[in-house]
Amino acid sequence: MTGEKGNKLARVIPEEFLDEKLTAEPKLDSTSQKRIGDQLRAMYDELMQQPVPDRFKELLEQLDKKDLETPE
């Protein structure tokens, strides 16, 4: 039961072909762009609902104190 799956070797692509592919502008259709945007917004909104950890608050307070102590 040895199938072809997993037994394929990677192809070596000549470097000159890679340059052409890397310089071409990637394109997404508007539906894909909208879907990605919606998912990013949903993730960001969820993140913004999380409380700020106490350790971060302490670090921000320390930075504020240093800013007030430092002469301009």
Secondary structure as GFF3:
##gff-version 3
##sequence-region A 1 72
A	DSSP	alpha_helix	15	23	.	.	.	ID=ss1
A	DSSP	alpha_helix	30	49	.	.	.	ID=ss2
A	DSSP	alpha_helix	54	69	.	.	.	ID=ss3
###
